[in-house]
């Protein structure tokens, strides 16, 4: 099994942003991007929950070093922002996917079949 990266692959982020901004993507690519973004969201959510748990434990112990608490607060903050960006990209990808699918359906509905009889 492959190691889960600490942060999302920059190439994936760039491609998500491009598609959300209006670049064309194929149906298989849209599905792959959605799967990868969803996996990243689940991983980040798990990492955030773990960091929040560590922060809760540190906070419950009066002997916890302030530096450890501060590091965990920074980690929670960073993961929260990362998760917010993921959700924005996923929502944008879903919108863009609907647009592309609608355009494809419209194009095919307006195209005459070579089997249609001429009027």
C-alpha positions in Angstrom: 0.0 0.0 0.0 1.4 3.5 -0.8 2.2 6.0 1.8 -0.4 8.8 2.1 1.4 12.2 1.5 1.3 14.8 4.2 -0.1 17.3 1.7 -2.0 17.1 -1.5 0.1 16.6 -4.6 0.6 20.1 -6.1 -0.1 18.7 -9.6 -3.5 17.5 -8.5 -4.3 20.8 -6.9 -3.2 22.6 -10.1 -5.4 20.4 -12.3 -8.4 20.7 -10.0 -8.0 24.5 -10.2 -7.7 24.4 -14.0 -10.8 22.3 -14.4 -12.8 24.4 -11.9 -11.7 27.5 -13.8 -13.1 26.2 -17.0 -10.6 24.0 -18.8 -12.1 21.0 -20.5 -11.7 17.5 -19.0 -12.7 14.1 -20.1 -15.3 12.0 -18.2 -12.6 9.6 -17.0 -10.4 12.5 -15.8 -13.4 14.1 -14.0 -14.0 10.8 -12.2 -10.3 10.4 -11.3 -10.0 13.9 -10.0 -13.2 13.4 -7.9 -11.8 10.2 -6.5 -8.4 11.7 -5.7 -9.9 14.8 -4.1 -12.3 12.7 -2.1 -9.5 10.5 -0.8 -7.5 13.6 0.1 -10.4 15.0 2.0 -10.9 11.8 4.0 -7.2 11.6 4.8 -7.1 15.3 5.9 -10.3 14.9 7.9 -8.7 12.0 9.8 -5.5 13.9 10.4 -7.5 16.8 11.7 -9.4 14.7 14.1 -6.2 13.1 15.3 -4.6 16.5 15.9 -7.7 17.7 17.7 -7.6 14.6 19.9 -3.9 15.3 20.7 -4.7 18.9 21.5 -7.5 17.9 23.8 -5.2 15.5 25.7 -2.5 18.1 26.0 -5.0 20.7 27.2 -6.3 18.2 29.9 -2.8 17.8 31.3 -1.6 20.8 33.3 2.0 19.6 32.9 1.8 19.8 29.1 4.5 22.0 27.6 3.2 25.2 26.0 5.4 24.5 22.9 3.6 21.2 22.3 0.2 22.8 22.7 1.2 25.6 20.3 2.5 23.2 17.7 -0.8 21.2 17.8 -2.8 24.4 17.5 -0.8 25.3 14.4 -1.3 21.8 13.0 -5.1 22.0 13.6 -5.3 25.4 12.0 -3.3 24.3 9.0 -5.4 21.2 8.5 -8.6 23.1 8.9 -7.6 25.5 6.2 -6.5 22.7 4.0 -9.8 20.9 4.5 -11.6 24.1 3.6 -9.7 24.4 0.3 -10.4 20.8 -0.5 -14.1 21.3 0.0 -14.1 24.4 -2.2 -12.2 22.5 -4.9 -14.6 19.5 -4.7 -17.7 21.8 -4.9 -16.2 23.6 -7.9 -15.3 20.2 -9.5 -18.9 19.0 -9.0 -20.3 22.2 -10.6 -17.8 22.0 -13.5 -18.7 18.3 -14.0 -22.4 19.1 -14.3 -21.6 21.9 -16.8 -19.5 19.6 -19.0 -22.0 16.8 -18.8 -24.9 19.1 -19.7 -22.9 20.6 -22.6 -22.2 17.1 -23.9 -25.8 16.0 -23.6 -27.0 19.2 -25.3 -24.5 18.7 -28.1 -25.6 15.2 -28.7 -29.3 16.1 -28.5 -28.9 18.8 -31.1 -26.8 16.7 -33.5 -28.8 14.8 -36.1 -28.3 11.2 -36.3 -27.1 10.0 -39.7 -30.1 7.6 -39.6 -32.7 10.4 -39.3 -34.8 10.8 -42.3 -34.5 14.1 -44.2 -37.6 16.2 -44.2 
